[in-house]
């Protein structure tokens, strides 16, 4: 056996509220890596409903790496939510037409870029990730956190706005882990090392 089938929609027998996320995504602008799972209190189809203001015309993407863990009610606020902030009014006059359709002529709404979630990232219940944020490999986002800026690899953040609580490991060990990139190994090697991946000692890893 080499772990669960990453192409299974529901990898846990008789439980349909945890899914391998890539298998339920319909929006081509949401890209999810293998073995990343989403656990929802009600229905896994809620995931795409929680990717907010994700309009086709904005062209932005939500990119999530491999082996991530995403809890219920996590929300991603995409660029379609942005309003002008350096103008006299933030109101979106143009969308209502009726004489207001030219309000944005020669102007564009702010575009903060894609949301990029690394590999082996744990995002806790009801966290919110804002447009343009990059979350590094191995990071942990605490319950109810609102993430408004990038999170370094292997860092735990929490609060609103989210701030660093602590690093998971020393800088030296983080550098080793980022070089290791275990999530890119073939599944046979991962399976051989699952006991070591749930341990603390890198030197125990076997090839």
C-alpha positions as CSV (number, residue, x, y, z in Angstrom):
1,X,0.0,0.0,0.0
2,X,1.2,3.5,-0.9
3,X,-1.3,5.7,0.8
4,X,-4.8,6.7,-0.3
5,X,-5.6,7.3,-3.9
6,X,-5.2,11.0,-4.5
7,X,-7.9,10.9,-7.2
8,X,-10.5,9.7,-4.6
9,X,-13.1,12.3,-3.9
10,X,-13.7,11.1,-0.3
11,X,-10.6,9.2,1.0
12,X,-12.2,8.3,4.4
13,X,-14.7,5.4,4.3
14,X,-18.3,6.4,5.0
15,X,-17.4,10.1,5.6
16,X,-18.3,12.7,3.0
17,X,-17.3,15.9,4.7
18,X,-13.6,15.5,4.1
19,X,-12.4,15.5,0.5
20,X,-9.3,15.6,-1.5
21,X,-9.9,19.1,-2.7
22,X,-8.6,18.9,-6.2
23,X,-11.4,16.4,-7.0
24,X,-14.3,18.7,-6.3
25,X,-13.0,22.0,-7.8
26,X,-14.8,23.2,-10.9
27,X,-13.3,26.7,-11.3
28,X,-10.2,26.5,-13.6
29,X,-8.7,29.5,-11.7
30,X,-8.5,27.4,-8.5
31,X,-5.5,25.1,-8.6
32,X,-4.9,22.5,-5.9
33,X,-2.1,20.0,-5.4
34,X,-2.3,16.3,-4.5
35,X,-3.5,15.1,-1.1
36,X,-4.6,18.5,0.0
37,X,-7.8,18.0,1.9
38,X,-10.8,20.2,2.9
39,X,-13.0,19.3,5.9
40,X,-16.4,21.0,6.2
41,X,-19.0,20.8,8.9
42,X,-21.8,20.6,6.4
43,X,-20.8,20.0,2.8
44,X,-17.5,20.1,0.9
45,X,-19.1,22.0,-1.9
46,X,-19.0,25.0,0.4
47,X,-15.3,25.4,-0.4
48,X,-15.8,27.2,-3.7
49,X,-18.6,29.3,-2.1
50,X,-16.0,30.5,0.3
51,X,-13.7,31.7,-2.4
52,X,-15.2,35.2,-2.4
53,X,-15.4,37.8,-5.2
54,X,-13.6,35.5,-7.6
55,X,-14.9,36.9,-10.9
56,X,-13.7,35.6,-14.3
57,X,-12.9,39.1,-15.5
58,X,-10.3,39.7,-12.8
59,X,-8.2,36.7,-13.9
60,X,-6.7,36.1,-10.5
61,X,-6.0,32.6,-9.2
62,X,-6.1,30.7,-5.9
63,X,-3.1,28.3,-5.9
64,X,-2.8,25.7,-3.2
65,X,0.1,23.3,-2.9
66,X,0.2,19.6,-1.9
67,X,-0.6,18.0,1.5
68,X,-2.4,21.1,2.8
69,X,-5.1,20.9,5.5
70,X,-8.0,23.3,5.2
71,X,-10.6,23.5,7.9
72,X,-14.3,24.4,7.6
73,X,-15.3,28.0,6.8
74,X,-11.9,29.1,5.7
75,X,-12.4,32.1,3.3
76,X,-10.3,33.5,0.5
77,X,-11.1,37.1,-0.5
78,X,-10.1,37.6,-4.1
79,X,-9.4,40.7,-6.1
80,X,-13.0,41.3,-7.1
81,X,-13.6,42.7,-3.7
82,X,-11.2,45.6,-4.2
83,X,-12.3,49.2,-4.5
84,X,-10.4,52.4,-5.2
85,X,-8.7,53.6,-2.1
86,X,-6.8,56.7,-3.4
87,X,-9.8,58.4,-4.9
88,X,-12.3,60.7,-3.3
89,X,-14.9,58.0,-3.1
90,X,-14.5,54.2,-2.9
91,X,-18.0,53.6,-4.3
92,X,-18.2,51.4,-7.5
93,X,-20.4,53.8,-9.6
94,X,-19.6,52.2,-12.9
95,X,-21.2,48.8,-12.2
96,X,-24.7,50.4,-11.9
97,X,-24.7,52.1,-15.3
98,X,-27.6,54.5,-16.0
99,X,-25.2,57.4,-16.6
100,X,-22.5,56.1,-14.3
101,X,-21.0,53.6,-16.7
102,X,-18.0,55.8,-17.6
103,X,-17.0,56.4,-14.0
104,X,-13.9,54.1,-14.4
105,X,-12.8,55.2,-17.8
106,X,-9.0,55.4,-17.9
107,X,-8.8,53.8,-14.4
108,X,-8.5,50.3,-13.0
109,X,-9.4,48.7,-9.7
110,X,-6.5,47.6,-7.5
111,X,-5.1,44.2,-8.4
112,X,-3.1,42.6,-5.6
113,X,-2.3,39.3,-7.4
114,X,-3.0,35.7,-6.8
115,X,-3.3,34.0,-3.4
116,X,-0.5,31.4,-3.2
117,X,-0.6,28.7,-0.5
118,X,2.5,26.6,-0.2
119,X,2.8,22.9,0.7
120,X,2.0,21.2,4.0
121,X,0.1,24.3,5.2
122,X,-2.5,24.0,7.9
123,X,-5.3,26.6,7.8
124,X,-7.5,26.6,10.9
125,X,-11.3,27.0,11.2
126,X,-12.8,30.3,9.9
127,X,-9.5,31.8,8.9
128,X,-9.6,34.5,6.2
129,X,-6.8,34.9,3.5
130,X,-6.8,38.2,1.6
131,X,-5.9,38.7,-2.1
132,X,-2.2,38.8,-3.0
133,X,-1.1,36.9,0.1
134,X,1.6,34.2,-0.2
135,X,1.7,31.6,2.6
136,X,5.0,29.7,2.8
137,X,5.5,25.9,3.0
138,X,4.8,24.4,6.4
139,X,3.1,27.4,7.8
140,X,0.1,27.2,10.3
141,X,-2.7,29.7,10.2
142,X,-4.6,29.8,13.5
143,X,-8.4,29.6,13.9
144,X,-10.1,33.0,13.1
145,X,-6.9,34.6,11.8
146,X,-7.2,37.2,9.1
147,X,-4.1,37.1,7.0
148,X,-3.4,40.4,5.2
149,X,0.3,39.9,4.4
150,X,2.7,37.1,3.4
151,X,3.5,34.4,5.9
152,X,7.1,33.0,5.9
153,X,7.6,29.2,5.7
154,X,7.2,27.2,8.9
155,X,5.7,30.1,10.8
156,X,2.6,30.1,13.0
157,X,0.4,33.2,12.7
158,X,-2.8,34.2,14.4
159,X,-5.1,37.2,15.2
160,X,-6.7,40.0,13.2
161,X,-4.6,41.1,11.4
162,X,-2.6,38.0,11.7
163,X,0.8,38.3,13.3
164,X,3.7,35.9,13.9
165,X,3.2,33.8,17.1
166,X,6.4,31.8,16.6
167,X,8.6,29.9,14.2
168,X,8.0,26.2,14.2
169,X,11.7,25.4,14.0
170,X,15.1,27.0,14.1
171,X,16.2,28.9,11.0
172,X,18.7,26.2,10.3
173,X,16.1,23.4,10.4
174,X,13.7,25.5,8.3
175,X,16.4,25.8,5.7
176,X,16.9,22.0,5.8
177,X,13.2,21.4,5.4
178,X,12.8,23.8,2.5
179,X,15.7,22.0,0.8
180,X,14.2,18.6,1.6
181,X,10.8,19.4,-0.1
182,X,9.4,16.0,1.0
183,X,6.0,16.8,-0.7
184,X,7.7,16.4,-4.1
185,X,8.9,12.9,-3.4
186,X,7.3,10.0,-5.2
187,X,4.6,8.4,-3.1
188,X,6.6,5.3,-2.4
189,X,9.3,7.3,-0.7
190,X,6.7,9.3,1.3
191,X,5.1,6.0,2.4
192,X,8.5,4.7,3.5
193,X,9.0,7.8,5.6
194,X,5.6,8.5,7.1
195,X,6.9,7.6,10.6
196,X,9.8,9.9,10.2
197,X,7.7,12.7,8.8
198,X,5.7,12.6,12.0
199,X,8.8,12.8,14.0
200,X,11.2,15.7,14.8
201,X,14.5,14.4,13.5
202,X,15.4,15.0,9.9
203,X,18.4,12.7,10.0
204,X,16.0,9.7,10.3
205,X,14.7,10.2,6.8
206,X,15.5,7.3,4.5
207,X,16.0,7.4,0.7
